[in-house]
Amino acid sequence: MRNKKIFGTFFREKPAMMLINLKNNSNETYASSLAKNVDCTYSHVVKILQEMEKANIVRFKKQGRLKIIELTAKGNTIAENIENVRMNL
């Protein structure tokens, strides 16, 4: 991404990329796979996701021992807007 630096000026890169990744991923997403996809530590991803959950941007769906991460309607709208900005930079 040629304009990665300017994108980082407007958004914190990791949280923004996490939302875009969740929006574009058609498979079930877990914190560990999300951490790998956005090149971030697991603990940092979990901390960001907890804040996003408090803001009603993501929700966790328990499936046995696993927690699947899903965007809420609000989260999906935010992710779409971030992706649009990213594509226009």
N, C-alpha and C positions, 0 to 999 in steps of 0.2 A: 504494500500500500504506500504509494508515493507521498500522500499527505498525512501519514500517521502522526507526525509531530504536531501539526495543526489540530488534528482531531483530539489529541491529548490535551491541547490547550482549552478546549471547550468541555471535555468530559474526562472523568477518571477512566482510564482505558480498561482496566480489568472488569469493573462492574458493568460498563457499557457492553463490552464484548461478551460477558456472561449472559446478558439479556438477549443480545443478538443470537448467540449460540442456542439458547433455549427456544427462541422463536423459530429458528431454522431447522432444529433437530426434530425429525419426525419420530424418532425412537424414544423410549423411556430414558430419562436422564437422571443420573445420580451425581452427588457432589464430587465423588472421585473422578468420574469421567469428565465432568465439567472443568475440574481443576486441570486435568491433562490437556483439554482442548484449548483453554485460555492461558496455558503456561503459568500456572499459579499454584501455590501450596494449598493442600486440602484444608488446613486450618483457616487460611485467609478466605477461601471460598465459603466455608461454613459461616464465618463471621459476617461476611457480606450478605449471604442468603438469609441469615437471621434478621438483619436489618431490613432487608427487602420484604420479609414475611410480615414484620411489624407494620410496614407501610402498605400492606395488601398488594404487593407486586407479584409475589410468588406464593405458592402454597406447597406444603409437603403432603404427599399421600403415602401412608405406610402400607407396605406390601411385605408381610412377614417381617424379617429383620431389616429390610431395605426401605429407604425413604426415596420416593420418586419426586422430582421437582417439576412443578408445572407453573406456567405463567397464569396469572389471573387475567380477566378481561382488561383491567387497568394496566397490568404488566405487559400484555401483548400490544396495547396501544403505545405505550412508552417505547417498547423495543422497536416497533415499526418506525416511530418518529426518529429514534436514534439512528437506525439503519438508513433512513432517508437523508439525514444530515451527513452521515458518513459517506454516502454515495455522491453527494453534491460537493464534497470538499476536494 
